[in-house]
Amino acid sequence: MSASPSSSAQAAREAIATRLGGLRKDAELTGHELALRCGWSPAKSSRIERAKTPASAADIRAWCKACGAEDQTDDLIAANQQADQMFVHWQKLHRHGMRRAQEEVVPLYQQTRHFRVYCSNVVPGMLQTKAYATALLSTIAAFQGTPDDSETAAASRIERSRVLHEGDHRFALLLEETVLRYRIGDEATMAGQLGYLLAVMALPNVSLGVIPFTAQRRVWPLEAFYLFDNRQASVELLTAAVNASAPSEVATYSKAFSELSKIAVHGAPARALISEAITSLG
């Protein structure tokens, strides 16, 4: 059985505490000595190291400085900030419908200059047609038992996708070939969606790659993830969205995207795979 989002978030806090404890031991400091260097009580050091008290950004800075490990500060602070917001339950996010969830990420989309997106299950939201988005969101609402505002949510998703055509944004997108074959909506919906992918490929700021069924895998098929510059990786699970901002985690997803790119086809071969998928609908 997989861990619940809340228990996984606690596990993330405990991992941070373990890393802090490791820095103290590497520096050959006792908890008392660390507390003296940081200017706080030994009890506080103990609570932080046992994950009984969450460390603040200031605590982490002081801890790393005391241990002579300032190079670890940024990564630990980012991981610490991520722990409380690591998981966003879909049902909580969608409790009043899905339109608000589409609108809440608009600032992030507007601020991002370089998008890298990998999808193994459905067409990325920013490339979805209104019919495809409506069909998908309606299915999600039914599964989650949340209000079905798929029509207005789809319209908001399309509005959010204006970043494809406005502003200084670049997009590198990778789809598993399975995405082209999974039936979301009826044949007309799928034909329209696949046709739109062909049109989007012509945009100068868009690179769209398809990983063929027959590709020799360098990386196994993964869960869908979005990279927003080098600041954040958002991963879509069945029960929750995971938002990673620790530099080391973002770097891992960046590496995965780079490796997946090597087995994808672009240009004419990618268009051929999309066209074949359209033909198969008949």
C-alpha positions as CSV (number, residue, x, y, z in Angstrom):
1,M,0.0,0.0,0.0
2,S,1.4,3.4,-0.9
3,A,1.9,6.1,1.7
4,S,-0.7,8.8,2.1
5,P,0.2,12.3,1.0
6,S,0.3,13.5,4.6
7,S,2.6,10.7,5.8
8,S,4.8,11.2,2.8
9,A,5.1,14.9,3.7
10,Q,6.1,13.9,7.2
11,A,8.7,11.6,5.7
12,A,10.1,14.5,3.8
13,R,10.4,16.5,7.0
14,E,12.1,13.6,8.7
15,A,14.5,13.3,5.7
16,I,15.5,17.0,6.2
17,A,16.1,16.4,9.9
18,T,18.2,13.4,9.1
19,R,20.3,15.5,6.7
20,L,20.8,18.1,9.3
21,G,21.8,15.5,11.8
22,G,24.3,14.1,9.3
23,L,25.9,17.6,8.8
24,R,26.3,17.9,12.6
25,K,28.0,14.5,12.8
26,D,30.2,15.2,9.8
27,A,31.3,18.4,11.6
28,E,32.0,16.3,14.7
29,L,29.8,18.5,16.9
30,T,27.6,17.5,19.7
31,G,24.0,18.8,19.9
32,H,25.1,21.0,22.8
33,E,28.1,22.4,20.8
34,L,25.8,23.1,17.8
35,A,23.3,24.9,20.0
36,L,26.0,27.1,21.4
37,R,27.2,28.0,17.9
38,C,23.7,28.8,16.8
39,G,22.8,30.7,19.9
40,W,19.8,28.6,20.9
41,S,19.0,25.9,23.5
42,P,20.2,22.3,23.2
43,A,16.5,21.3,23.4
44,K,15.8,23.1,20.2
45,S,18.6,21.4,18.4
46,S,17.3,18.0,19.6
47,R,13.7,18.8,18.5
48,I,14.8,19.9,15.1
49,E,17.0,16.8,14.6
50,R,14.2,14.5,15.7
51,A,11.7,16.2,13.4
52,K,9.6,17.2,16.4
53,T,9.9,20.9,15.5
54,P,10.1,22.0,11.8
55,A,13.2,24.0,11.1
56,S,12.7,27.5,9.7
57,A,14.9,28.9,6.9
58,A,16.8,30.9,9.5
59,D,17.4,27.7,11.5
60,I,18.7,25.9,8.5
61,R,21.1,28.8,7.7
62,A,22.4,28.9,11.2
63,W,22.8,25.1,11.3
64,C,24.7,24.8,8.0
65,K,26.9,27.7,9.0
66,A,27.7,26.1,12.4
67,C,28.6,22.9,10.6
68,G,30.7,24.6,7.9
69,A,28.3,23.3,5.3
70,E,26.9,26.6,3.7
71,D,26.9,24.9,0.3
72,Q,24.0,22.8,1.5
73,T,21.9,25.7,2.7
74,D,19.9,26.5,-0.5
75,D,18.9,22.9,-1.2
76,L,17.8,22.2,2.4
77,I,15.8,25.4,2.6
78,A,14.0,24.6,-0.7
79,A,13.3,21.1,0.5
80,N,12.0,22.4,3.8
81,Q,9.7,24.9,2.1
82,Q,8.5,22.1,-0.1
83,A,7.6,19.7,2.7
84,D,4.4,21.5,3.8
85,Q,3.2,22.1,0.3
86,M,4.7,18.9,-1.2
87,F,1.3,17.3,-1.9
88,V,-1.8,19.1,-3.0
89,H,-4.7,16.7,-2.8
90,W,-6.8,16.8,-6.1
91,Q,-10.1,16.4,-4.2
92,K,-9.2,19.3,-1.9
93,L,-8.1,21.4,-4.9
94,H,-11.2,20.5,-6.9
95,R,-13.7,20.6,-4.0
96,H,-15.5,23.6,-5.6
97,G,-14.9,22.5,-9.2
98,M,-11.8,22.5,-11.4
99,R,-12.0,26.0,-12.9
100,R,-10.2,27.6,-10.0
101,A,-7.4,25.1,-10.2
102,Q,-6.8,26.1,-13.8
103,E,-6.7,29.8,-12.9
104,E,-4.4,29.5,-9.8
105,V,-1.4,28.4,-11.9
106,V,-1.7,31.3,-14.4
107,P,0.9,33.5,-12.6
108,L,3.4,30.5,-12.7
109,Y,2.7,30.0,-16.4
110,Q,3.2,33.7,-17.1
111,Q,6.5,33.9,-15.2
112,T,8.0,30.8,-16.8
113,R,10.2,31.3,-19.8
114,H,11.2,27.7,-20.5
115,F,8.7,24.9,-20.1
116,R,9.7,21.3,-20.3
117,V,6.9,18.9,-20.2
118,Y,6.7,15.1,-20.4
119,C,3.4,13.2,-20.6
120,S,2.9,9.5,-20.7
121,N,-0.9,9.4,-20.3
122,V,-2.7,12.4,-21.8
123,V,-2.0,15.4,-24.0
124,P,-0.4,18.2,-21.9
125,G,-3.0,20.7,-20.7
126,M,-1.4,23.6,-22.6
127,L,-1.9,21.7,-25.9
128,Q,-5.4,20.4,-25.3
129,T,-8.3,21.5,-27.4
130,K,-11.5,22.6,-25.6
131,A,-13.3,19.3,-26.6
132,Y,-10.5,17.1,-25.4
133,A,-10.1,19.1,-22.2
134,T,-13.8,19.0,-21.5
135,A,-13.9,15.2,-22.0
136,L,-10.9,14.6,-19.8
137,L,-12.0,17.0,-17.0
138,S,-15.5,15.5,-17.0
139,T,-14.0,12.0,-16.5
140,I,-11.8,13.3,-13.7
141,A,-14.7,15.0,-11.9
142,A,-16.8,11.8,-12.1
143,F,-13.9,9.7,-10.7
144,Q,-13.1,12.0,-7.9
145,G,-16.8,12.7,-7.0
146,T,-16.2,16.4,-7.2
147,P,-18.4,19.1,-8.9
148,D,-18.4,18.8,-12.7
149,D,-17.6,22.2,-14.1
150,S,-15.7,20.7,-17.0
151,E,-17.0,23.1,-19.6
152,T,-15.9,26.3,-17.7
153,A,-12.7,24.6,-16.4
154,A,-11.8,23.6,-20.0
155,A,-12.4,27.2,-21.1
156,S,-10.1,28.4,-18.4
157,R,-7.5,25.8,-19.4
158,I,-7.6,27.1,-23.0
159,E,-7.3,30.7,-21.8
160,R,-4.3,29.7,-19.7
161,S,-2.7,28.2,-22.9
162,R,-2.4,31.7,-24.4
163,V,1.2,31.6,-23.2
164,L,1.9,29.5,-26.3
165,H,1.2,32.5,-28.5
166,E,1.9,35.5,-26.2
167,G,5.1,36.7,-24.4
168,D,8.6,35.3,-24.4
169,H,8.0,31.6,-23.7
170,R,9.7,28.5,-25.1
171,F,8.2,25.0,-24.9
172,A,9.9,21.6,-25.2
173,L,7.2,18.8,-24.9
174,L,7.6,15.1,-25.0
175,L,4.7,12.6,-25.5
176,E,4.8,8.9,-25.3
177,E,3.2,7.5,-28.5
178,T,0.6,5.9,-26.3
179,V,-0.8,9.4,-25.6
180,L,-1.7,9.6,-29.3
181,R,-3.7,6.4,-29.1
182,Y,-5.5,6.7,-25.8
183,R,-9.2,7.6,-26.5
184,I,-10.2,10.7,-24.6
185,G,-13.7,11.6,-25.8
186,D,-15.1,10.4,-29.1
187,E,-13.4,10.0,-32.5
188,A,-14.1,13.5,-33.5
189,T,-12.6,14.9,-30.3
190,M,-9.5,12.8,-30.8
191,A,-9.2,13.7,-34.5
192,G,-9.4,17.4,-33.6
193,Q,-6.9,17.0,-30.8
194,L,-4.3,15.2,-32.9
195,G,-4.8,17.7,-35.7
196,Y,-4.1,20.5,-33.3
197,L,-0.9,18.9,-32.3
198,L,0.2,19.0,-35.9
199,A,-0.7,22.7,-36.1
200,V,1.2,23.5,-32.8
201,M,4.3,21.9,-34.1
202,A,4.6,24.7,-36.6
203,L,5.0,27.3,-33.9
204,P,8.6,28.6,-33.8
205,N,8.7,28.5,-29.9
206,V,7.5,24.9,-29.7
207,S,9.5,21.7,-29.9
208,L,7.2,18.6,-29.8
209,G,8.7,15.2,-29.6
210,V,7.1,11.8,-29.6
211,I,8.7,8.7,-28.0
212,P,7.8,5.7,-30.3
213,F,6.5,2.4,-29.0
214,T,9.6,0.9,-30.6
215,A,12.2,3.2,-28.9
216,Q,15.0,1.5,-27.1
217,R,14.4,2.8,-23.6
218,R,17.1,4.9,-21.9
219,V,14.5,5.8,-19.2
220,W,11.4,3.8,-18.4
221,P,8.0,5.5,-18.9
222,L,7.4,7.9,-16.0
223,E,4.5,9.8,-14.4
224,A,3.7,13.1,-16.2
225,F,5.8,16.0,-15.1
226,Y,6.2,19.7,-15.8
227,L,9.4,21.7,-15.4
228,F,9.0,25.5,-14.9
229,D,12.4,26.9,-15.8
230,N,14.8,25.5,-13.2
231,R,12.6,26.6,-10.3
232,Q,10.0,23.9,-9.9
233,A,9.0,20.4,-11.1
234,S,5.3,19.5,-10.8
235,V,4.4,15.8,-10.9
236,E,0.9,14.5,-11.4
237,L,-0.1,11.5,-9.4
238,L,-3.6,9.9,-9.2
239,T,-4.4,11.3,-5.8
240,A,-2.3,14.5,-5.7
241,A,0.0,16.9,-7.4
242,V,3.6,16.9,-6.1
243,N,5.5,20.2,-6.3
244,A,9.3,19.9,-6.0
245,S,11.4,23.0,-5.7
246,A,14.6,21.6,-4.1
247,P,17.4,22.2,-6.7
248,S,18.6,18.5,-6.4
249,E,15.1,17.2,-7.2
250,V,14.5,19.7,-10.1
251,A,17.9,18.6,-11.4
252,T,16.8,15.0,-11.4
253,Y,13.7,15.7,-13.4
254,S,15.8,17.9,-15.8
255,K,18.1,14.9,-16.3
256,A,15.1,12.6,-16.9
257,F,13.8,15.0,-19.5
258,S,17.1,15.2,-21.2
259,E,17.4,11.4,-21.4
260,L,13.8,11.0,-22.6
261,S,14.5,13.6,-25.3
262,K,17.2,11.4,-26.8
263,I,14.8,8.6,-27.6
264,A,12.1,10.9,-29.0
265,V,11.6,11.7,-32.6
266,H,10.8,15.3,-33.8
267,G,9.9,16.9,-37.1
268,A,8.7,14.7,-39.9
269,P,9.0,11.4,-38.0
270,A,6.9,12.8,-35.2
271,R,4.3,14.2,-37.6
272,A,4.1,10.8,-39.2
273,L,3.3,9.1,-35.9
274,I,0.6,11.7,-35.2
275,S,-0.9,11.2,-38.7
276,E,-0.9,7.5,-38.3
277,A,-2.8,7.9,-35.1
278,I,-5.4,10.1,-36.9
279,T,-5.7,7.4,-39.6
280,S,-6.3,4.7,-37.0
281,L,-9.4,6.5,-35.8
282,G,-11.3,5.8,-39.0
